[in-house]
Amino acid sequence: MTKKEFIDLYFEKGEFATKIDAEKKAAAFLAVIEDGLVGGEDITFLGFGKFEVADRAARTCRNPQTGEEMKVEAKKVVKFKAGKGLSEKVNQ
């Protein structure tokens, strides 16, 4: 699903005056999630899931094309764990 398709569906399901209004609300919603994750907070929606920031350690891996060993720097990654309600709907 593209961003445009998401906004169209969001507009249909929500109560918005215009598609531009729906797009602004979606952008604000995503910005709040992004700000929370950047600040190191976990974001939890009961029944839907949990977004969290985790640390990934530095590691050595191998380039599959050349076989050369490479070092990958430590970094932070965003993880999502689906909640029970979402998991049940997806598996129906």
N, C-alpha and C positions, 0 to 999 in steps of 0.2 A: 504494500500500500504506500503510495507516495504521499507527500505532505498535502498536495492539492486534494487528493482523494480523501485523506483524513479530515481536512477542513470541510469538505462537502458533506461528509457523513456526520461530522460534529454539528454542523449547521442544521441538518435535518433532525437530529435527535435532541438538540438543545433548544432553548427558547431565546433566540437571538434576532435582532431586528434585521441585520444584514449579514452576508458572508464575511464582510470586512470586520464586523463586530466579533463574529465567531473566531476569525483568524487572530485578532488582537487578544481575545480571552485565552485561546490555546497557547499563544506565544507567552503570555504572562504566566500561565500555569507551568509551562516548561521552564521558564526563567526562574521561577521560585524553586523548582526541583533542582535545577542546575546550581543555583546559589547555595542551597542547602548542602549539596554534595561537595561543592568546592570548599565550603566551610567545615567539612569533615563530619557532617551530621548524616545519620541514616534517615531515610524517608520510608515510612510504613503506611500502607493503605490496607486496613483489615479486610480480608477476603480477596484482595487483589494481589498484593505482593509487597516486597521490600527491596528498595534500592540502597546499596551501601558501597562505601569506598574501601578497598582492600589494598594492602601492600603486596606487590609481587617482587620477590627477591631477584637479585642479579643472578644470571646463570650463563653457562656455556652451552651453545648448541652447535649444530652442524648444518652448513648450507647444503641442501639436498642436491643441487646441481653440480657443485664443485667438490663437495666433501670437506671443504675447509671449515675449521672450527671458528666460531664467532662468539664474542662476548655480548650479551644483551644486558643493558643497564637495568638497575632496579627502577620500578615505577609504580604509580598508583593506578588501579583499574576500578571501573565501576562494575558491580555485580548486581544481578537481579535474581531474586528468588520468588517464584510464583506462589501466591497464597492458595489455600485449600479451595476456596470458591472458584478461582480462575482455573486451577488445575482440573477441577471436576468438570467445568464447562468445556474445556479444551478436549477432555477425554471422553465426552459423551458420544 
